[in-house]
Amino acid sequence: YLSGRYQAYEQGNGLLNIPDAWLLLSAGKMPTVNIESSVPVNTVLSAFLATPGYGVGINDREGVEAGDNYTRTYTFKRTTGPASANNYNVTWVDNDGTFSSPASVVLPKNTAVSFVVNVNPTTSGVHSAILNLDNPGTPGIDYQTMNVVVAADQFTVGNSYTVAKSGNLGPGQYKTYFFNVPAGTPALKVDMTGGGAAAGAGAIRFLRWHPYGVGIDSNGVSNCYNGAAGGCTTGSATSRTVTNPFPGVWEVTVDARRNSDAVSAPFTLTVSILGATVAPNPATVPTATIGVPVNVPVTVTNIYGPFSGRAVGSTLGSANIATPTIAHGASQVYNLTVTPGSTSLRATIGSTSDPAADLDLFLYNCTTGPCVLAGQSADGDSEESVTVANPAAGAWQVQVDGYSVPAGTTTYKYIDVFVNPGFGTVAVTDADALRASGASWNPPVAVTALAAPAAGRVLFGTIDIRTAAPANLLVGQGQVIVQNVTP
């Protein structure tokens, strides 16, 4: 039984008719056969399946948008039952037209059979259906699979990287939406209007869900409702932003509390991705004289959704920037000396020429004699970074290990930098303003060097693009490099 209000993926087969089921079982009229199925799937967790990239039913959360028309090919195999081939009627339950296929399939015993399904979601959101294989000569359904595709909303130039959803919710009701967040997105912002303290406005909230399916916000009964006590543990009830969001399809749910005081409360959910670029990047100063400001012309461009914000400067640091080559299994060591009063020390690697390379990064404190591990970054790729706040003055060491380099050798980008007010500043004169999607502006930037770095190193700073207070979120960054410093 399917109610029409809930999709197949939300309720499965719905209600079970226990009396009729018991009559069939007690009469021994339910012969069963074993049927196996396999079909390609696409989620961020596909690689962790028993057979990576394959499931028993269609499950495409990634890579689908409204209007797509593609196929998935099932492999069915019947391993028990009669030796002769069996014909099975194929039906789709609770299908909104997204899935289509031949009306039957013949399954010989112990023989793999390919079965092509056409997938065509015409609207954004979740589309699901149960696939039934039914031998008409026996009672009951012989085999079932769940099939789900998520046609995520896309952030594009055409929608100014902003997607809005509106609706109405009664007590205990909810709606769910999906958004594709591209790799490298600096920030994902969700705003909501709806609900509130006024009588009859309703109690409404939104919750965000990582592409892994893990909740970013608590779904506790009193958390994040606009129009109810309890507060919001992850920020504002009406606006929250996650920085450096994991790329993939994010889910945002909107629900009304069970004791909401509105029979039908309106809401609008506005979801946008934020980001800005600085050009040129890096902005290079060939030579700076100690104590003399150098004007650096830059252009900041809002490449995603509109935001209110500004460009800000930074303290300069001493940096070693290189693009070395490392071999599989090799280790490379970089020595540096941190000056007194430094506020941070960072080592970062990445951007390998071999995209399959796995490099690991280790930072050692050698200021008291023997080198002691102060931090490491060693996951399954080569984008690694370690930062230490207020590092001790003296000798430090960075080690890069070529844990796995399938190509034999690979180049990679390397930087170590320790920030110290004694090296000078990158000063930016800018104020918060509304930055429309695609807007550009030219904030004045002045670089003042106060000391020269050690031989072989350069002065390094950043121009950060941040949203207005109180969020003050980093949505873009450009580098500033001073190549030479003269007295």
WOHUZI-V481656 format. One record per helix or strand. SS is the DSSP state (alpha for helix, beta for strand). FROM is the first residue (numbers start at 1). LEN is the number of residues. If there is no record, write none. Layout:
# WOHUZI-V481656
ss->SS from->FROM len->LEN
ss->SS from->FROM len->LEN
This chain:
# WOHUZI-V481656
ss->alpha from->8 len->4
ss->alpha from->18 len->9
ss->beta from->35 len->6
ss->beta from->42 len->1
ss->alpha from->46 len->3
ss->beta from->51 len->1
ss->beta from->54 len->2
ss->beta from->59 len->2
ss->beta from->70 len->9
ss->beta from->86 len->8
ss->beta from->99 len->3
ss->beta from->104 len->4
ss->beta from->109 len->1
ss->beta from->113 len->7
ss->beta from->125 len->10
ss->beta from->143 len->9
ss->beta from->153 len->2
ss->beta from->162 len->8
ss->beta from->174 len->8
ss->beta from->187 len->8
ss->beta from->204 len->6
ss->beta from->215 len->1
ss->beta from->226 len->1
ss->beta from->239 len->5
ss->beta from->248 len->9
ss->beta from->265 len->10
ss->beta from->276 len->4
ss->beta from->283 len->7
ss->beta from->294 len->2
ss->beta from->299 len->4
ss->beta from->307 len->6
ss->beta from->314 len->2
ss->beta from->317 len->6
ss->beta from->325 len->3
ss->beta from->331 len->8
ss->beta from->344 len->7
ss->beta from->358 len->8
ss->beta from->372 len->6
ss->beta from->384 len->6
ss->beta from->394 len->11
ss->beta from->409 len->3
ss->beta from->413 len->7
ss->alpha from->421 len->3
ss->beta from->424 len->6
ss->beta from->433 len->3
ss->beta from->440 len->2
ss->beta from->444 len->6
ss->beta from->458 len->10
ss->beta from->474 len->13
